[in-house]
């Protein structure tokens, strides 16, 4: 992953700016630069979220931190 973070404000945040929840998304360093297959990841203390950067409001995958680490270890091994 690269270090470029894109902040996302939760749709559950109040309209006056109070009690906001934000998540930092970062684009995979393995994503193509031509607008093709792009994956973004956001990590919280209890979950790792994965989404298609071309469909930011679309579905997201949610992993536990342990499951995400297992996935990364497997992906690096192949």
C-alpha positions, 0 to 999 in steps of 0.5 A: 500500500502507498501512503496517500490517504483519502479521508472519508466522512461517515454518512452517519455524521451530523450535519453540523460537523459534530460527532463525525467519524472518518476513515482514511482510505489508501490506494493499493500500490499494486493498482494500475495507474491507468484507472483500471483495477484499483483497490483501496483499503481502510484500517480501523482498530476492529476491521479492515475495509476493502473497496473498489476505488472506482465505486466508492459508494459501492459494496465493501468487504470487511475483514477482521485484522487477523483475517486481513493479515492472513490474507496478506501473508497468503497473497505475498506467498504466491 
